[in-house]
Amino acid sequence: MSQIAVDYETYLIEVIRELGKPWPGNRTVNIVVHGHSVPSGYFTTPVVNALDAYPHQLYVALKQRFAYAVLNVIVTAIGGENSAQGAARFESDVLCHKPDVVTIDYALNDRGIGLEAAERAWRSMIETSQARGVNVILLTPTHDMMSLRRGEPIWAEELPKHAAQVRRLAGEYGVALADSDAAFHHYMDAGGHILDLLSHINHPNRLGHELVTRELLRWFPAQ
């Protein structure tokens, strides 16, 4: 399947123009963040620290970048959920908000349902979004230490496979990619440790969320 290249400067150009409009010519821009416990803001379970999680970080950064914007970052994520469950409620819980942009972040949990089931679910959400004219940003997974706790290497081995699948789907559909997996690898390749980025065995801390936020912000360049 051929891959469609998309550009950081132009993919969300219409959304960025809306974010830059002053009153009275502006309108509300809605970004919906869909996924599992990471975008939900779970840190050390059961603590939910939404103010340090990437959806809120994204909101703050965008408001700093676009001072005129009337902006909502709406979180529809549910802790413990996988993409098949997220796809089942996509119409009722996500599209009901009339989003300009939807982000999808399920790969960390999708190891539990396998690549084929995850691919069907991601395709469903992407295609439904595109049919409605909604811009999509796919996220590769953040990292975790599940294999150490479970003693099951497959949990570690499957993570790069799901990351690769998300990248492939982004290219196939010509949608944006926020490569959290690559950002975590770059941090560790530069001498950092995975524990620098985690608040819990499977949840990022503030620094881990900052890496994700930086990947998302690439798609919202200042004008």
C-alpha positions as CSV (number, residue, x, y, z in Angstrom):
1,M,0.0,0.0,0.0
2,S,1.4,3.4,-1.0
3,Q,2.1,6.0,1.7
4,I,0.8,9.6,1.6
5,A,3.2,12.2,2.9
6,V,1.7,15.0,4.9
7,D,3.4,18.2,5.9
8,Y,3.6,19.8,9.4
9,E,3.1,23.3,7.9
10,T,0.0,22.5,5.9
11,Y,-1.9,19.5,7.2
12,L,-3.9,21.6,9.7
13,I,-3.7,24.9,7.9
14,E,-7.4,25.6,8.0
15,V,-7.6,24.8,11.7
16,I,-4.5,27.0,12.4
17,R,-6.1,29.9,10.5
18,E,-9.2,29.6,12.7
19,L,-7.0,29.5,15.8
20,G,-5.4,32.8,14.7
21,K,-8.6,34.7,14.0
22,P,-9.5,37.5,16.4
23,W,-13.0,38.3,17.6
24,P,-15.6,38.8,16.1
25,G,-14.4,36.7,13.1
26,N,-13.3,33.7,15.2
27,R,-15.2,30.6,16.2
28,T,-14.7,27.8,18.8
29,V,-12.2,25.1,17.7
30,N,-12.7,21.7,19.2
31,I,-9.9,19.1,19.6
32,V,-11.0,15.8,20.9
33,V,-8.5,13.5,22.6
34,H,-9.5,9.8,22.4
35,G,-7.8,6.9,23.9
36,H,-7.0,5.0,27.1
37,S,-5.5,5.9,30.5
38,V,-2.6,7.9,29.3
39,P,-4.6,10.7,27.7
40,S,-7.1,10.3,30.6
41,G,-4.4,11.6,32.9
42,Y,-3.7,8.5,35.0
43,F,-0.3,8.8,36.7
44,T,0.3,6.5,39.7
45,T,-3.0,4.5,39.6
46,P,-5.6,5.5,40.8
47,V,-4.3,9.1,40.9
48,V,-5.5,11.1,37.9
49,N,-3.3,14.2,37.3
50,A,-5.0,15.7,34.3
51,L,-3.3,19.0,34.6
52,D,0.1,17.4,33.9
53,A,-1.2,15.1,31.1
54,Y,-0.6,15.9,27.5
55,P,-4.2,17.0,26.6
56,H,-4.0,19.9,29.2
57,Q,-0.4,20.6,28.2
58,L,-1.5,20.8,24.6
59,Y,-4.3,23.2,25.6
60,V,-2.0,25.5,27.5
61,A,0.7,25.5,24.7
62,L,-1.9,26.2,22.0
63,K,-3.4,29.1,24.0
64,Q,0.1,30.6,24.4
65,R,0.7,30.2,20.7
66,F,-2.7,31.4,19.6
67,A,-3.8,34.2,21.9
68,Y,-7.1,34.9,20.0
69,A,-8.2,31.3,20.0
70,V,-11.5,30.1,21.5
71,L,-10.4,26.5,22.1
72,N,-11.6,23.4,23.7
73,V,-9.5,20.3,24.2
74,I,-12.1,17.6,25.1
75,V,-10.9,14.3,26.6
76,T,-13.0,11.3,25.7
77,A,-10.4,8.8,26.8
78,I,-11.2,6.0,29.3
79,G,-8.6,4.2,31.4
80,G,-8.1,0.5,30.6
81,E,-9.9,0.8,27.2
82,N,-8.6,-0.6,23.9
83,S,-9.2,0.6,20.4
84,A,-12.0,-1.8,19.7
85,Q,-13.9,-0.4,22.7
86,G,-13.0,3.1,21.6
87,A,-14.2,2.6,18.1
88,A,-17.6,1.2,19.3
89,R,-18.3,4.5,21.0
90,F,-16.6,6.8,18.5
91,E,-19.8,8.1,16.9
92,S,-21.6,8.8,20.2
93,D,-18.8,10.0,22.4
94,V,-16.3,11.7,20.0
95,L,-18.1,13.0,16.9
96,C,-20.9,14.4,19.0
97,H,-18.5,17.2,19.9
98,K,-18.1,18.3,16.3
99,P,-14.3,18.2,16.4
100,D,-12.0,20.0,14.1
101,V,-9.2,17.6,15.1
102,V,-9.3,14.1,16.7
103,T,-6.3,12.4,18.3
104,I,-6.3,8.6,18.7
105,D,-4.0,7.0,21.3
106,Y,-4.7,3.3,22.0
107,A,-1.6,1.3,21.0
108,L,-0.3,0.8,24.5
109,N,-3.4,-1.2,25.4
110,D,-4.0,-2.8,22.0
111,R,-1.4,-5.4,22.8
112,G,-4.2,-7.1,24.7
113,I,-6.4,-7.5,21.5
114,G,-3.7,-8.1,18.9
115,L,-2.7,-6.3,15.7
116,E,-5.5,-7.5,13.5
117,A,-8.3,-6.4,15.8
118,A,-6.5,-3.1,16.5
119,E,-6.1,-2.4,12.9
120,R,-9.8,-2.9,12.2
121,A,-10.7,-0.5,15.0
122,W,-8.2,2.2,14.0
123,R,-9.3,2.0,10.4
124,S,-12.9,2.4,11.5
125,M,-12.1,5.6,13.5
126,I,-9.9,7.1,10.8
127,E,-12.4,6.4,8.0
128,T,-15.4,7.7,10.0
129,S,-13.4,10.9,10.8
130,Q,-12.4,11.4,7.2
131,A,-16.0,10.9,6.0
132,R,-17.0,13.8,8.3
133,G,-14.2,16.0,7.2
134,V,-12.4,15.7,10.6
135,N,-8.6,16.0,10.8
136,V,-6.9,13.1,12.5
137,I,-3.7,12.8,14.5
138,L,-2.6,9.2,15.3
139,L,-0.3,8.6,18.3
140,T,2.2,5.8,18.6
141,P,2.4,4.4,22.1
142,T,4.3,5.8,25.1
143,H,6.5,3.1,26.8
144,D,5.9,1.1,30.0
145,M,7.5,-1.6,32.2
146,M,4.7,-4.1,31.9
147,S,7.1,-6.9,30.8
148,L,9.0,-6.6,34.1
149,R,5.9,-6.9,36.2
150,R,4.2,-9.6,34.2
151,G,7.2,-11.7,33.3
152,E,5.8,-11.9,29.8
153,P,8.3,-10.7,27.2
154,I,5.5,-10.5,24.6
155,W,4.2,-7.3,26.2
156,A,7.5,-5.6,25.4
157,E,7.9,-7.3,22.0
158,E,4.5,-6.3,20.8
159,L,4.9,-2.6,21.5
160,P,7.1,-1.8,18.4
161,K,4.8,-3.8,16.2
162,H,1.8,-1.7,17.2
163,A,3.9,1.5,16.8
164,A,4.8,0.4,13.3
165,Q,1.2,-0.3,12.5
166,V,0.1,3.1,13.6
167,R,2.8,4.7,11.5
168,R,1.7,2.6,8.5
169,L,-1.9,3.6,8.9
170,A,-1.0,7.3,9.2
171,G,0.9,7.0,5.9
172,E,-1.8,5.0,4.2
173,Y,-4.6,7.4,5.1
174,G,-2.5,10.6,4.8
175,V,-3.2,11.7,8.3
176,A,-0.9,13.3,10.9
177,L,1.4,11.2,13.2
178,A,2.6,12.2,16.7
179,D,5.4,9.6,17.2
180,S,5.5,9.2,21.0
181,D,7.4,5.9,20.6
182,A,10.1,7.6,18.7
183,A,10.3,10.5,21.1
184,F,10.8,8.1,24.1
185,H,13.5,6.2,22.1
186,H,15.3,9.5,21.3
187,Y,15.3,10.5,25.0
188,M,16.8,7.1,26.0
189,D,19.3,7.1,23.1
190,A,20.5,10.5,24.4
191,G,21.4,8.9,27.7
192,G,18.1,9.1,29.6
193,H,16.4,6.2,31.4
194,I,12.8,5.0,30.9
195,L,12.2,5.5,34.6
196,D,12.8,9.3,34.0
197,L,9.6,9.3,31.9
198,L,7.3,7.1,34.0
199,S,5.1,7.9,37.1
200,H,3.9,4.3,37.2
201,I,4.6,1.0,35.5
202,N,2.5,1.9,32.5
203,H,1.9,5.7,32.8
204,P,4.1,8.6,31.8
205,N,5.0,11.3,34.3
206,R,4.9,15.0,33.5
207,L,8.2,14.8,31.5
208,G,6.9,11.8,29.5
209,H,3.7,13.7,28.7
210,E,5.9,16.7,27.7
211,L,7.5,14.5,25.0
212,V,4.1,13.6,23.6
213,T,2.9,17.2,23.7
214,R,6.0,18.3,21.7
215,E,5.1,15.7,19.0
216,L,1.5,17.1,18.8
217,L,2.6,20.7,18.7
218,R,4.6,20.1,15.5
219,W,1.2,20.0,13.7
220,F,0.2,23.4,15.0
221,P,2.9,25.8,13.8
222,A,2.6,29.4,14.7
223,Q,1.6,31.7,11.8
